[in-house]
């Protein structure tokens, strides 16, 4: 049985490698990013301390394929590796995400497997579907909704799936060359994890500010600084994050 499991994992790894190579060959745009943040805050909820967050994005027509990760500098208490597929249709974008993380030290569940190639009832993966709608270019207000469809962390103590969701309204704008974005995010109903909402709850009141500078001698390379302020009424918490962003 163990040999069969190993062979199955090898086939899965090979299939993923082939798909990635095919995507690279067809990619019309490629973006490489790396952020260094003072702490990792996800949708208003604290996840980890100082972290490195690399990313790779491939653009193929209206499709976008992305890989994004986060690893805690200070310890091995948190590791995340996400895969994302998006499709843009005019001012609407559809998302499908595979969210893999080992959980923060405070919410790690020993009953959930930490093995990446494990998709059983105790799988560490969460599959999330989402949709974003931008009103217009002149009025760039964005409404978004995300819902977890699969994953052990989306099951409550009674074994029932919660379909944990996150809804957000955001508005980007610019003040004297500084890019800003402000908005409010909430859980529309009870969540398993995701901050532990017992019903409708505001999770994320935020304002982000940042600026990118081009490095002329290095082609498309850019470097940036950013600050994120977020208040989480659900957790009665507030976080101020600073970071350095590298783009090419």
Secondary structure as UniProt FT lines:
FT   HELIX           2..26
FT   STRAND          29..37
FT   STRAND          40..42
FT   TURN            43..44
FT   STRAND          45..48
FT   STRAND          51..60
FT   TURN            61..62
FT   STRAND          63..72
FT   STRAND          79..89
FT   TURN            90..91
FT   STRAND          92..101
FT   TURN            105..107
FT   TURN            110..111
FT   TURN            116..117
FT   TURN            121..122
FT   STRAND          125..134
FT   STRAND          141..150
FT   HELIX           152..154
FT   TURN            157..158
FT   STRAND          165..175
FT   TURN            176..177
FT   STRAND          178..187
FT   TURN            194..196
FT   STRAND          201..214
FT   HELIX           216..218
FT   TURN            219..220
FT   STRAND          222..232
FT   TURN            233..236
FT   STRAND          237..247
//
